[in-house]
Amino acid sequence: MIYRDRKLLDLAHQVTECQLQLPGVCQGHSAHGCEPAHSNQQRHGKGMGHKAEDIFHVAACHACHASSTRAGASPRSRSGTSGSTAGSERSRSTCEMAG
């Protein structure tokens, strides 16, 4: 079963500093809050037609989120955290995040 939690995703909107920070793409700061960018890793629940589990997201600016979604890549977050308090094991897993 895929884990979904709207309150967890809403935490990304409270973060104003992009955690993904893709070189040449990142806007760095979002005054209106970041977006929850889900992992593109199959091990995080990503599959054909559905997103990874909500615990595997990172707070990203719009530019980084859009770029990582288009690329389907797995860039590493500089901070290695999701910007939330989801737990150390979950936060460790968010270091390979995208769209």
Backbone hydrogen bonds in HBPLUS format (Angstrom, degrees):
<---DONOR---> <-ACCEPTOR-->    atom                        ^
c    i                          cat <-CA-CA->   ^        H-A-AA   ^      H-
h    n   atom  resd res      DA  || num        DHA   H-A  angle D-A-AA Bond
n    s   type  num  typ     dist DA aas  dist angle  dist       angle   num
A0054-ASP N   A0003-TYR O   3.03 MM  51  6.12 168.4  2.05 162.8 161.8     1
A0008-LEU N   A0005-ASP O   3.13 MM   3  5.37 123.0  2.47 102.5 116.0     2
A0009-LEU N   A0005-ASP O   3.18 MM   4  6.57 158.7  2.23 152.9 158.6     3
A0010-ASP N   A0006-ARG O   2.90 MM   4  6.12 147.9  2.00 148.1 157.6     4
A0011-LEU N   A0008-LEU O   3.19 MM   3  5.45 145.3  2.32 101.8 111.4     5
A0012-ALA N   A0009-LEU O   3.09 MM   3  5.70 144.7  2.22 114.0 121.9     6
A0013-HIS N   A0010-ASP O   3.09 MM   3  5.37 135.7  2.29 103.1 114.5     7
A0014-GLN N   A0011-LEU O   3.00 MM   3  5.26 149.2  2.10 105.4 114.9     8
A0015-VAL N   A0012-ALA O   3.24 MM   3  5.31 150.7  2.33 100.1 108.5     9
A0034-CYS N   A0015-VAL O   2.87 MM  19  5.79 138.6  2.04 163.8 176.9    10
A0030-SER N   A0016-THR O   2.78 MM  14  4.94 159.7  1.82 146.4 152.7    11
A0018-CYS N   A0028-GLY O   2.94 MM  10  5.24 165.7  1.96 137.7 142.4    12
A0019-GLN N   A0059-ALA O   2.79 MM  40  5.53 166.1  1.81 162.6 167.3    13
A0025-VAL N   A0022-LEU O   3.09 MM   3  5.46 160.0  2.14 134.3 135.1    14
A0026-CYS N   A0022-LEU O   2.98 MM   4  5.27 165.8  2.00 163.5 159.5    15
A0029-HIS N   A0027-GLN O   2.86 MM   2  5.73 141.8  2.01  99.5  91.6    16
A0033-GLY N   A0030-SER O   2.98 MM   3  5.19 165.0  2.00 114.9 118.5    17
A0035-GLU N   A0060-ALA O   2.77 MM  25  5.27 170.5  1.78 150.4 152.8    18
A0060-ALA N   A0035-GLU O   2.88 MM  25  5.27 171.1  1.89 151.5 153.8    19
A0037-ALA N   A0058-VAL O   2.89 MM  21  5.33 178.9  1.89 157.1 157.5    20
A0058-VAL N   A0037-ALA O   3.02 MM  21  5.33 144.8  2.15 130.2 139.8    21
A0039-SER N   A0056-PHE O   2.95 MM  17  5.74 147.1  2.06 166.4 160.1    22
A0044-HIS N   A0041-GLN O   3.01 MM   3  5.40 155.8  2.07 109.5 117.2    23
A0046-LYS N   A0041-GLN O   3.40 MM   5  5.74 156.0  2.46 140.6 135.0    24
A0045-GLY N   A0042-GLN O   2.95 MM   3  5.23 160.5  1.99 117.7 118.9    25
A0053-GLU N   A0044-HIS O   3.00 MM   9  6.24 164.2  2.03 162.1 161.1    26
A0047-GLY N   A0050-HIS O   3.31 MM   3  5.50 177.3  2.31 146.7 146.1    27
A0050-HIS N   A0047-GLY O   3.19 MM   3  5.50 176.2  2.19 126.3 125.9    28
A0056-PHE N   A0053-GLU O   3.01 MM   3  5.72 162.1  2.04 120.8 126.6    29
A0065-HIS N   A0061-CYS O   2.99 MM   4  6.16 166.5  2.01 158.8 163.1    30
A0066-ALA N   A0062-HIS O   2.90 MM   4  6.03 168.7  1.91 154.2 157.2    31
A0067-SER N   A0063-ALA O   2.97 MM   4  6.06 161.2  2.00 146.3 152.1    32
A0068-SER N   A0064-CYS O   2.89 MM   4  5.96 164.6  1.92 151.4 155.5    33
A0069-THR N   A0065-HIS O   3.03 MM   4  6.11 148.7  2.13 144.4 152.9    34
A0070-ARG N   A0066-ALA O   3.05 MM   4  6.24 160.8  2.09 148.5 153.1    35
A0071-ALA N   A0067-SER O   2.94 MM   4  6.05 160.5  1.98 148.2 154.2    36
A0072-GLY N   A0068-SER O   2.92 MM   4  5.74 143.3  2.06 134.0 143.1    37
A0077-SER N   A0095-CYS O   3.16 MM  18  5.18 147.2  2.27 124.0 133.9    38
A0091-SER N   A0087-GLY O   2.78 MM   4  5.91 159.5  1.82 154.9 161.8    39
A0092-ARG N   A0088-SER O   2.88 MM   4  5.96 154.7  1.95 144.1 150.4    40
A0093-SER N   A0089-GLU O   3.23 MM   4  6.43 145.6  2.36 137.7 145.9    41
A0093-SER N   A0090-ARG O   3.12 MM   3  5.16 122.7  2.46  94.9 109.1    42
A0094-THR N   A0091-SER O   3.07 MM   3  5.22 149.5  2.16 102.8 112.2    43
A0095-CYS N   A0092-ARG O   3.46 MM   3  6.04 166.6  2.48 115.5 116.4    44
